[in-house]
C-alpha cells in the first residue's frame, strides 16, 4: 500500500516538474503585468510609484525564493499594486480607486511553484493568461488537466513517511496572519545588526549635510527617493568636490534647497534638483543657469497671481508630496495654458470671494475634485463653466476641510512626538504615501501596546513589513 502511494507521489512530482516554468519563462509571462505596474509609468504620481516600487521588490524576492533549489519554507505574501484604470468587472480581488485615477489591487501569494504564482498574479490584476499557455507544450497541457484532478492522500501516508501534508501546511499558513509582535520577534535582531553597522555612516551623513548647508548657506538638503545612507553620503561627497573645484558657480544658491533626484534642473517648488546619474558637468550647468531660473520663477509667481485674480482670489499652490516632480519650465507651461483658457472664458467670479481657498493643477485628470485636506484638484483641460459650478458647490466644504487639516497635522505631530518618547525611538517617520489620518490611527494603536523592541530604533510607517538595508523597521500603518 505504502509503496503504491510512494510511486503515485513520484509520478505526481514528475508531472508537476513537466509544467514548471523557468525563471525566463516567468519573466516573459509577466510582461503585461510589469508593463501595467512599472514605477516608470507612474512618474507623475509619487504615491502610486512608491507603493509599486516597494511591492515589486517583495514580489521579486518571492519569485527568487521559488527558484532556489530545495526551497521549502512557506510564508504567504500580501502585495498591493496600482494599475491603470479599466472597465469595471466582476473580479473578486480587493480593489479601490486612488484620487489619481488608478486602481489599487491587493492580493496574497501563497503558491509554491512559478506557474501557479504567475497565473495568480495575472488573474488578480485581471490580465489575460492565454499567452502563458503558449509557454507550455501540448503534453504539458494534458499534464495540467491530470494534476488538477482532486487527489486526497491518506493521512497515514504522512505519519508513516514523515512527509508534511501540503494541504495542512497551506491551511495553517492561510490561518496565520502576521502580527506586529510576531514580526518584531522575527526581525528585531536583524534590524539591530544593520542599524549598528550603519551608525558610522549616519554620523558621516549628518556631518556632511551640516557642513555643506553652512558653507553654501542652503535652506536644506533633501532626497526624493529612499536611497541608502552610503548612497547619500556618496552624493554629498560629489557635491563637496564640486564646491572645491568650482566655488564661483555656487554663489547663487543662498537660501535654496538642494534635492537629489532623478534629473537635474529647478523644480516647480523652486528647489535645485541634482540628478544622481548626472556627472559634475551637468550639475555645473544647472548652477550656471540659476539666475535665469530665478527670472522664470518670478514670471511663474506672477502667473499664479493672475490665475488667482480670475478665480476670485483662490490661491494656486504646488504640493510636492501629492504632485509629480515637475521642472520649473514644465510647470510654467502648465500654468500658462490654464491661464489662457481662463482669460478667454471670462468667468464671472466675484473678486476675493474665494480668498483662503487653495487649488493645485493636474495635467492627467479630466474632472475636478476636492481633496480631504481642502484644496481643489483642477485638471488643466477642465471646462471653465464646469469648473465654476464645481468650485461654487464645494467652497464651504473646502473651508471645513482646510480647518480640519490644520487640526489633523497638529494631532499627527503630537502623536509622533509622544510615540517617539514613549518607545525611546531614535526616529519615527512615515512614507509620503501614508496619509495623516492613517498615521494618526497607527500611532494611537501603537501607544496602547508595550513594545520594548523599539528602543533606539528607526521606525517607518509604511504599507508593508520590511527591514531596510540600514536597519530601519518598516511596518504597515494598519498593522494587526
Buried (B, 14 or more C-beta within 10 A) or exposed (E): EEEEBBEEBEEBEEBBEBBBBEEEBBBBBBEBBEEBBEBEBBEBBBBBBBBBBBBBEBBEEBBEBBBEEEEEEBEBBBBBBBBEEEEEEEEEEEBEEBBBBBBBBBBEBBBBBBBBBBBBBBBBBBBEBEEBEEBBEEEBEBBBEBEEEEEEBEEEBBEEEEEEBEEEEBEEEEEEEBEBBEBBEEBBEEBBEBBEEBEEBBEBBEEBBEEBBEEBEBBEBEBBBBBBBEBBBEBBEBBBEBBEEBEEBBEBBEEBBBBBBBBBBBBBBBBBBBBBEBEEEBBBEBBEBBEEBBEBBEEBEEBBEBBBBBBBBBBBEBEBEBBBBBBBBBBBBBBBBBBEBBEEBEBEBEEEBBEEBBBBBBBEBEBBBBBEBBBBBBBBBBBBEEBBEBBEEBBEEBBEBBEBBEEBEEBBEEBBEBBBEBBEBBEBBBBBBBBBBBBBBBBEBBEEEEBEBBEEBBBBBBBBBBBBBBBBBBBBBEBE
